[in-house]
């Protein structure tokens, strides 16, 4: 972490290497030329985007992420569908047992009590952003052949914006319970 007093932060599930390999291959096959494909190092499932936070909140945020992750049930996700918004293409993920959703809600509650997070108006949606664009390409790619996968762990991230793309740095990775 540099000398900034405020840091752009988020918490996310990290993906296992095999899943990353398959997603990257699928991106190159189905999304090339559709916009800026999200690079392998930036692929994650966001649990909570905190935005700009004071540097001195980081230890407490990491503590709450550790506690929520330790209490999580076994998470298994699988691609459900491809979806586009105005600026991104994503893989919506199926969370059959609901353990990823329970982790996200527990983390949201914990971070809200700290005053470090404000819950969004919409329900949390497990998804993986795979491409960003300025003009919606209206793609209809098939899904990557991932099957079910378990996240490797959860992490608190520092996000730094640059003209080319955001750069994400793991501040701390924590094991998942269950």
N, C-alpha and C positions, 0 to 999 in steps of 0.2 A: 504494500500500500504506500502510495506517495504522500506528499505533504498536504493534501486537501483536507479541509475541516469537515466537508460533507462528501459522502460516497453514494454512488448509485448501486443499490443492492437488490438481490432477489434470492429466493431459496427454490431449489429444484431437485427433482429426481435425476440421477445420472443413469445412462444406459450401458448395458454390458457391451463388450467389444464385438461380439458376434452380431448383435442387433445393429450396432453402428455400421459394421461392414455391409450388411444387407441394405440398410437405408441409404447409404452413400451410393451403392451400386444402383439401386432403384432411382435415386435422384438423377444420376447421370443418364440413365436410360429414358426416364419419363419427363424430367423437368428442365433439361438443358435448353437454354434459349428462352425460357419462360420468365426469367427475372434473375435475381441474385439468389442462387442456391445457398442455403445455410450450410456453412462449412462444418465438417465433422466435429471439431472442437466445440462448436456452439450448439450442438444438438442436445436437448434436455426437455424434461417435462416440468414446466413451471408450477411450483406449489403456491408461491406468494411473491408478487412483485412489490417491493417496498419503496422503490424510487429513491430520491435523494434523502439520506439520513445522516445525522451527525456521526462522526467517526467514533465517538465514545459509546455509542449504542451497540457497536459490533459485538463485543463480548456477550452481552445479554441476549442479543438475537441468536448468536451461536449456541448459547446455553438452551434456549427454548427450542431451537431446531433439534439439538441432541435429545432433549426430553421427548419431544413429539415423535421423532424417528424411533427411539427406543421402545415407545409404546405401540408402534404400528404393527398391525397384523401382516401376514405374508401378502405381498403385492404381486399380482400377475396382471399384465396388460397385454392387449393385442389390438392391431389396427382394425377399426370398425368401418371407417370411410374417409375419403379425401374431401376437404371442405375449403372453400376460398372465402375470404372476407375482401374488403376493399383493397387491402395492402399485403396480405399474406395468404399462402397456401399451407394447409396443415393436415396432418393425419390425426383424426379424432380417434381416441383409444377407448377400448372397452375395458372397464374395471369391474369384472363379473362379481367379485366378492365385496366390492365397495371399500376395500382397505386403503386404496390410494386416496379416495375421496374423504375417508375418515381421517387420514393423516393430514390432508390439506385443511380440513375444518378444524382439527385440533391445533394445528400450527397457526391458523388464522386467529383462533381464540386467544392463544398464548401471546401472539404478537400484538393483538389489539390491546390486551391488558397492559402490555409494556408501553403502549402509545406509539409503537413503531409501524403500525399497519392499519389501513382502513379497508374494510371488506368491500369488494366490488358489488355493484347492484345486481349483477347476474350471478347465477350459480357457477361454481367452479367446474370447468370442463377439462378432463384429462386430454391433452393434445400435445403434439410435437410439431412445431413450426418447421417446415422443410424448404420453403422458398418465400422470398419477399419480392414485391413488384410495385411499379408505379401505375401500371395499367393492368387491370384484371384480365388474365389470359383465358379464363373459363375452361380450364383443363378438366379432363375426365380420366385421369390415369387409373389403371388397376392398382390394387394395394400391393405393397411389398410383401414378399413371402417371409414373414417373421414368425408366424405362429404366436403362441404366448411367450412372453419373456418377463423376467423379474428385473426390476431396476437394480443396478449394482450397489447403490447407496444414495444418500441425499447429501446436498451440499449448499453452503452459503456462498454466493458468488458476488464478486465485484464486477460491475459492467462499466466499461469505458467506451464512449462513443467516438468514432473517427469518421472521416469523410467516406472511407471505403466500406466499413462495416463495424459493428460493435465487437469489442474484444472482451471476452469473459474470462475471469480469473477465479479459480476456486480458492476461497479463503479458508474453508474447512470442509472436509468430507466426513460424514458420520454414518456408521452402520445402521441398517434398518433392523428393527425388532422382528418378531414373528419368525 
